[in-house]
Amino acid sequence: MKEKTIFQVTTNKWVKEPLLIAKTGMLTGEIENYRNHVWREGIHYKRVSSQGNPNDRGYFYNTEEIDRFFDNTKAA
């Protein structure tokens, strides 16, 4: 039987969507909905280009602010 390697990852303050999904269990559509309607750009997320091209930017998410957002959100 082949051994599996398990990595324990501590997330940074700013992460890309796959790590946000792994940390929170949120779905891509939920993240998009929060980003488009609730979260504030520059606080909960930001668009960043590694090449300096404003047309080729990806989203980074602030896990600390997102945790704070959910801590302060009342259950439905």
Secondary structure, DSSP 4 states (H G I P E B T S, - for coil): ------------SEE-HHHHHHHH---HHHHHHHHHHTSPBTTTEEEE-SSS-TTS-EEEEEHHHHHHHHHTSPP-
